[in-house]
Amino acid sequence: MTRVAAVDCGTNSIRLLVADADPRTGELVELERRMTIVRLGQGVDRTGRLAPEALERTFAACRQYAEIIKGYGAERLRFVATSASRDAENRDEFVRGVLDILGVEPEVISGDQEAEFSFTGATKELAGREDLTRPYLVVDIGGGSTEFVVGDDRVRGARSVDIGCVRMTERHLVHHGVVGDPPTEDRIAAIRADVEAALDLVEQTVPLHEAHTLVGLAGSVTTVSAIAQDLPEYDSARIHHSRVSLERVREITEWLLRSTHAERAAIPSMHPGRVDVIGAGALVLLAIMERIGAAEVVVSEHDILDGIAWSIA
C-alpha cells in the first residue's frame, strides 16, 4: 500500500485526506480527514483577486496540514486548487505561498479535471451496489462552482459552471457587505435564474437525463442530509450514503431561506462557516433535483479528495 496525502483547496474550504491506498484491490484506508473553512474566494467574483486576509487564512491551514502530513510520513502529496484560484488575477501569490509551506506547487486544475476526480472519488466504492442503478450523475456543489459528471464505468460527460454557494451568496444575497437575513424573494429568484441558466449550459454537453442515480457531494449537500436526519452533531458515518428525498430537500431549502442567521447557527450539525452560504447551496441542489426529476439524492462524504488520492496511489 502507498501512503498518500491529498489536499483540495476550494472557494470556501481547504481539506486534507491522508490515506493508505492499494490500487490492486481498490482499497483506500482513511487515516486522517480534515476540513477548514478559509473562504479563499472571498470577494473574487467582485474584484477578480484573492484578498490578503483570505490568503493568510489559507496559508495558516496549510501550515497545520504540513504538520499532519509530516506526522503520518506520507510518501506522496498532491495539492489541487479549484474555482477561486482559477479565477484570480493574483493566483501567483497563492502558488508561491503553498510551495513555501508544503513543498509542492498547487495544481490549478480545470473544471473538467475537477469533475473527473469528483466522479472517481464518489463512485469507486459504489461498484456492485444492486440498489443503485447506473449511470450516475455526480454533482459537486462547491463554493465557487458546481461540477456535473454523468458516467458508469467511464465518464460520459462533464461540465463545471459558476454556481457555487459562496458565489451565489456574494452575488445576490450580500447588500452593503452584509448577507440579507432572511433574503428577499427577488434575491432568491435571482439565484434560481442563475442556476437555471447554468443548467441550460450543462445540458448542452452533459446527458443529465440519462442518469438513474443522483449522487451529491460537498458541504451544502452533506449539511442538508445532517438537517434531514436531525443529527445532534455532524456525523460523517451517518451522512455517508444517506438518502434525502426531493420533498425533504425542498422543505429544508425553504426553511433555510426563511430563517435568520441565529436560527441557522443554532442547528447543531451546522459548521459555523456555512451558516451564511447554506441557503444558496441548498437552493442549487433543489433546482438540480427538480430539473432532472430526481426523487432523491444519495449523499457521499467521498469526493474529489478521494479521487485525488487515487490519482497518486
C-alpha positions, 0 to 999 in steps of 0.5 A: 500500500502507498501512503498518500496525502491529498489536499483540495483547496476550494472557494470556501474550504481547504481539506486534507485526506491522508490515506493508505491506498492499494490500487490492486484491490481498490482499497483506500484506508482513511487515516486522517480527514480534515476540513477548514473553512478559509473562504479563499474566494472571498470577494473574487467574483467582485474584484477578480483577486484573492484578498490578503486576509483570505490568503493568510487564512489559507496559508495558516491551514496549510501550515497545520496540514504540513504538520499532519502530513509530516506526522503520518510520513506520507510518501506522496502529496498532491495539492489541487486548487479549484474555482477561486484560484482559477479565477484570480488575477493574483493566483501567483501569490497563492502558488508561491505561498503553498510551495513555501509551506508544503513543498509542492506547487498547487495544481490549478486544475480545470473544471473538467479535471475537477469533475473527473476526480469528483466522479472517481472519488464518489463512485469507486466504492459504489461498484456492485451496489444492486440498489443503485442503478447506473449511470450516475450523475455526480454533482459537486456543489462547491463554493465557487462552482458546481461540477456535473459528471454523468458516467458508469464505468467511464465518464460520459460527460462533464461540465463545471459552471459558476454556481457555487454557494459562496458565489451565489451568496456574494452575488445576490444575497450580500447588500452593503457587505452584509448577507440579507437575513432572511433574503428577499424573494427577488434575491432568491429568484435571482439565484434560481435564474442563475442556476437555471441558466447554468443548467441550460449550459450543462445540458448542452454537453452533459446527458443529465437525463440519462442518469438513474442515480443522483449522487451529491457531494460537498458541504451544502449537500452533506449539511442538508442530509445532517438537517434531514436526519436531525443529527445532534452533531455532524456525523460523517458515518451517518451522512455517508450514503444517506438518502434525502428525498426531493420533498425533504430537500425542498422543505429544508431549502425553504426553511433555510431561506426563511430563517435568520442567521441565529436560527441557522447557527443554532442547528447543531450539525451546522459548521459555523462557516456555512451558516451564511452560504447554506441557503444558496447551496441548498437552493442549487441542489433543489433546482438540480433535483427538480430539473432532472426529476430526481426523487432523491439524492444519495449523499457521499462524504467521498469526493474529489479528495478521494479521487485525488488520492487515487490519482497518486496511489 
